[in-house]
Amino acid sequence: MKVLFQGAGAIGIAGAALFTDDHEVAVVSRAAGPHRRASFPRRVSVFDPTHSRKVGVGDGSCREGRGRAGGSSEGEIGGAEGGRASTGNGWSVTRVAATRRVVITDWAAAAAHGRWDLIVLTTRPDDLDAEVVSAIRDISPAFIATTSQVERDLERAQAVFPGSRAVIFGPAFLSERLDPGAPAEVVHAEGSRAGEADGGVLTTGGLDGVVGRRAEPGREVTFWAPAGAPRFFLAGPSTVVRALVSRLGRLVLPVPMEVVILPPTVFIPFVAELSVREGSWAALKSHLDRPAKAASEAVRTRLGVQVPVFGSAAYFVLEAVERIVPIDVTSYAGRHFNRHVGQTRDMLAGWAETADSAHALRELVAALDALDD
């Protein structure tokens, strides 16, 4: 398939990197300008419990390494090998397990490249600029996927793009774009499978073949995708889901709509509390009662039945996440979700509006609103 990811944020760039082995992929951004540019998202994935070198997470240093031409068991092309970093829980991980070259272009160039089969929206449908909406309608893809899990955003996407068939893509990976000025690791990649990589072709093509190239400031993306797992959970009308599964294969996992919609009702209240606590993971772990009550209210809103969520259980889940995920999630979560406070608030407010009793949800909404005062 020919796939466009709308928006050069972390989800769009990481998603393009994960799709590029099997499909013709590009990221499109209004800020790209008339000239293509590249991003080099770095995948963090390799556990090494025996490695003794302790380097702080986010360390900007790296060591020279030769790109691997073969790839991993998942079909990834080996890219840059970076320094290893401690996650703080006894494990070490390679900071760069694989590096991809992802092309970022603008809407005019994307349209000139011909028909695209699928456009993945990383911006909520109602938040798209009029120019972007017009550009997508002109391209008229067969499928539109929204990564937003806000209540009724699937219906909004279908209404905005009536000529395309809409679905939800629930990301099954973690991704983050580092802020400008954050330490960036140099990309060391040798060889290129795509001989046309710099010859005007719009799409991605494996390794870049450029040694020592640095990602553009503010476009440094890291991501973690569980080995062997799908890249997106796919939900929507059954005929549309079947059509996409037949084309995307292992990259997506078809699930009932509840599987995409219900998990946020449990974890988004905790995300909100994390934002209220100024991104402090430790503070969140000591203030779990309110988000637990809010999660119970949100689940009841969606299911129509009382399902208790306990703060003590949430504490053990957070502890497990710290040990399982091979990134410093205690730091990542605060940075990542602080960028999406507006969406978090909209989700809480949507559940609160439809709930008979939602005291904790409304209290969390008010606490988030107070952050802007």
Secondary structure, 3 states (H helix, E strand, C coil): CEEEEECCCHHHHHHHHHHCCCCEEEEECHHHCCCCEEECCEECCCECCCCCCCCCCCCCCCCCCCCCCCCCCCCCCCCCCCCEEECCCCCEEECCCEECCEEEECHHHHHHCCCCCEEEECCCHHHCCHHHHHHHHHHCCCEEEECCCCCCHHHHHHHHCCCCEEEEEEECCEEEECCCCCCCCCEECCCCCCCCCCCCCCCCCCCCCCEEECCCCCCCEEEECCCCCCCEEEECCHHHHHHHHHHHHHHEEECCHHHHHHHHHHHHHHHHHHHHCCCCHHHHHCCCHHHHHHHHHHHHHHHCCCCCCCHHHHHHHHHHHHHHCCCCHHHHHHHHHHCCHHHHHHHHHHHHHHCCCCHHHHHHHHHHHHCCC
